[in-house]
């Protein structure tokens, strides 16, 4: 049961100056994602960035305002490949735009 006023959707616009810049980025991204073992530093994706040098298979979050902790299971086989791609893409986008 939701009792609050709806929140307006944030404006969306492309971070790229034009279609050529976006296409160049997408080509670079495609090339980057074809190398899954090349991972950026400082995103918590590298083994030496993990607590205890093990992939964190359980993460706790506190959704909502109740403060109740919820444990989320993150099996490495399922989540790590997605996390790796996300960090590659985010790092490339950050470097490309700046």
N, C-alpha and C positions, 0 to 999 in steps of 0.2 A: 504494500500500500504506500504510494508516494503522495506526500502532502505538501511538497514545495512547488514553487512556481518553476516552469520550465526554463532552462538555460539556453540562451541563443547560441546557435552553432557558430564557431569561430570562422572568420573569413578565410578562404583558401585561395592561394595564388601560387603559381610556380616560382621556385627560387631562381630559375634560370632567366637570363636576359632575353633569350629568343629560342626558337626551335633548334637552331644549329648548336647552340650551347648545350641544350638538353640531349640532343642526339650524340654529341661528343661524350658527354658524361655517361650515357647509357652504353656506349661502346667500351669506354674505360671500365665501367662496372662489369660488363659481361666478361671482359678479359680478367679482371680481378677475381671474380667468382669462380673462374676456371682454375684457380690456384687456391684450393681450400686450406692448404697448410701455411699460407702467408697471412699471419694475423697481426693486427696492430697492437702496440703496447698501450697500457693505461686504460683499458676498457674492462679489465677483470676477466679476460678470455684466455689469457696465457696461464699455463700451469703454475709458474712461479708467482702468480698474483692471487692464487687461491689459498685460503686458510688450510693448513695441513697438507698442501699439495694434492688434494683430491678435488675432483669436480663436485661442486655443491649440489647434491641431489635433493636437498630439502631447503626450501626458503620460507621464511615466515613473513607474512604481510598483515597489516591491520586495516582492513577495509572499513569504510564508513566512519562513524564517530563514536562507536561503542568502545573502541580500544581493544576489542577481543582479537586475539592473535589467531590467524589461520595459517596452517602449515600446508604448503603446496609441494607436491612431489614432482621433481624435475629429473626424470631418468636421462642419463647422459646420451644414450642412443637416440632419444627423441629430441631433446632440447639443444644439445651442444651444436649440431650442424646448423640449426636455425640461429643460434646465438652467434656463431662464427660468421655466417653470412650477414647478419645484421650489423655486427661491428665492422666488417669489411666495408659495407655500404656506407655506414655512418662516417667512418674515417675518411673514405674517399670523397664523400659529399662535402665534408667539412674542409678538407684540403682544396678541393676543386673550387669551392665558392670563395675561399679566402686566398 
